[in-house]
Amino acid sequence: MNILIIDTSCEHEIIIVHTDTTFGGVFTNTGFVHSRTLFERIDDVLKKAAIPITEIDLVVCGVGPGSFTGVRIAVTTARTVSQLLNIPLLSLRSPLLYSMCSEFSVNDQILVSFDAKKGKVFGALYRLERIGTIASVVLEEGDYAIDELLDHVSNNNRLVCIGNGSVKYMSTVLERFPQAVIDEEMVPDPEIIVQNCLSLVSQGESFADYKSLLPFYARQSDAEVLQGLKRGRPAD
Amino acid sequence: MKKIIGLGLESSCDETAAGIVENGSTVLSNKIASQIDLHAEYFGVVPEIASRAHLEIVNPLIESALEESGLTFDDLDYVAATNRPGLIGSLMIGLQAAKTISYIKKIPLITVNHLEAHLYAPFLNSSAISFPYIGLLVSGGNTALYHMKGIGDMQLLGRTVDDAIGEAFDKVSKFMGLGYPGGPFVDSLAQKAVKKKKIFPKLMASKNEDYRFSYSGLKTAVINYVRSNPDYDMAEVAYSFQESAIEILIRRTFAAARDLGLTDIVVAGGVAANSRLRHLFADACRHEERVIIPPIDLCTDNAAMIAGLSYHYYCREEFDALDADVTAKIRG
């Protein structure tokens, strides 16, 4: 199976191409200019994997939560590739993709968080139960104050923090968990991502199509929040 | 002669559109998904809501446009998208979809100035475009006058110094408790006026004429009048507001045309659908002059105009790379 994996939910781009015999992947900090950079990098990775895009069988897309515009770049691209090539899509929450690193140990708690402004982060908390598997969800992906995520961290196991959210709120994290590892340089491992995607496919994870794949924003627009407040309706 | 087929995508504001045009003129399909209902409760376009809605509809809309034209992606010679001006997050949806089509089908990508495309709209399904002409663009986001010299060659003569005319219609409509967008509501209500008395002053009436427009003063005058006259006649207010709003367009546009010795005048954009505007422009036209206004379905944002204009760039081999960006505002 030939797979294209893309995520543009934060300032980094994840682009991976996997075939049965070849592999290509990049994890690059491009800043928030994904619309400009994405195709050059997709083209580079396809060339590394020595495969034309028309031979891709499945697109895996990070759907957020993260930068609203960033997420839409990957989702629009994935949907249109799917429409043109008539191939299925697999939707993955972006923090889960970022939890797929090679440097974790069993029982590590993995806190993935991206700065979401307004004093909050887009993030999730996972625990790695077995090396080589997808981490299990402790607190699902969403829009949280960093403390809400930390409230679910246990003192019994190592806490590893990934993403610029934990860097921004480093003092809060370290105040509550002085032994926490906050590693700006820790990056997802393309080969682990591919293995996990193949595993999901083999387990019968349901596919989306180009009409049904949508971003997971985890937050309403400011205007909707304001309108809800005016009507005494809590934000979703 | 080989038929050149182009797909255009438009997502600069609150309408998602996909259109297919042959040889820059014959519209094979023109699909538009309006977001008016999503923005109505806010009495204006909410950029984030617009971006989300564009993404949800753009691919089904492309499919629908292809189906209507009886074509497939393989029949396309180029793909075009609006990339300026507009809401950044919204523009990116159409452009990103267009880039993907360009990359996979190996056809040229062409990015288009939305304003130039509006002023091209009257030439779809019609006579071939002929330059030069005066172009007046009137919409919710723009009120501007151009000297159109050629494809890609448009000189700004003047624009609004504050609100766009469509914005003024929206605000007045909101204040009077009418609906959104305001244009059709005000237009319809104004037709019920009986006395047709002039309530509001002529806009920018100084002798030192230029080609600028202004609508914030008129909007404020309407609001002040309504507040001071609780028993006001809504139809009369709508009529007088509309007359003043359109009068400055006519004065400026014909002045520019006559100053420059041009006889063709194109009026385009959403407000060009206003029935009174269409009537007054026709009335103001001298026998040697020609006012060209697109049919109603080509006045509002659409993608046939994007595909149509892009044909000329295609013929000139002016293509864009896949790192093309979007721009919120344009100068000049």
Contacts between the chains, C-beta under 8 A, distances in Angstrom:
chain1	res1	chain2	res2	distance
A	33	B	325	7.8
A	35	B	92	5.2
A	35	B	95	6.7
A	35	B	96	5.9
A	35	B	99	7.9
A	35	B	325	6.7
A	35	B	326	7.0
A	36	B	323	4.4
A	36	B	324	7.6
A	36	B	325	5.4
A	37	B	323	6.9
A	38	B	96	7.9
A	39	B	99	5.9
A	39	B	100	8.0
A	39	B	103	5.5
A	39	B	322	3.9
A	39	B	323	7.3
A	40	B	322	6.8
A	40	B	323	6.3
A	42	B	103	7.7
A	43	B	103	7.6
A	53	B	103	7.0
A	53	B	104	5.8
A	54	B	104	6.8
A	68	B	48	6.4
A	68	B	51	7.0
A	68	B	52	8.0
A	68	B	89	7.0
A	69	B	51	7.1
A	69	B	88	7.4
A	69	B	89	5.0
A	69	B	92	6.4
A	72	B	51	6.3
A	72	B	52	7.9
A	72	B	55	5.3
A	72	B	89	7.1
A	72	B	92	6.8
A	72	B	93	6.4
A	72	B	96	7.7
A	73	B	92	6.6
A	73	B	96	5.8
A	75	B	55	6.4
A	76	B	55	5.8
A	76	B	58	7.1
A	76	B	92	7.6
A	76	B	93	5.5
A	76	B	96	4.3
A	76	B	97	5.6
A	76	B	100	7.5
A	77	B	96	5.8
A	77	B	99	7.8
A	77	B	100	5.4
A	79	B	55	7.9
A	79	B	58	8.0
A	79	B	59	5.1
A	79	B	97	7.9
A	80	B	59	6.3
A	80	B	96	7.5
A	80	B	97	4.8
A	80	B	100	3.8
A	80	B	101	6.5
A	81	B	100	5.9
A	81	B	104	6.8
A	83	B	59	5.1
A	83	B	62	7.1
A	83	B	63	7.0
A	84	B	73	6.0
A	84	B	100	7.0
A	84	B	101	6.6
A	84	B	104	4.8
A	84	B	105	7.1
A	85	B	104	7.0
A	210	B	59	4.9
A	211	B	59	6.4
A	211	B	60	5.7
A	214	B	55	7.5
A	214	B	56	6.7
A	215	B	52	7.7
A	215	B	55	7.1
A	217	B	52	7.4
A	221	B	46	6.0
A	221	B	48	3.5
A	221	B	49	5.4
A	221	B	52	7.6
A	222	B	48	7.1
A	223	B	42	5.7
A	223	B	46	4.2
A	223	B	48	7.0
A	223	B	49	6.6
A	224	B	46	7.7
A	224	B	49	7.0
A	227	B	41	6.6
A	227	B	42	7.0
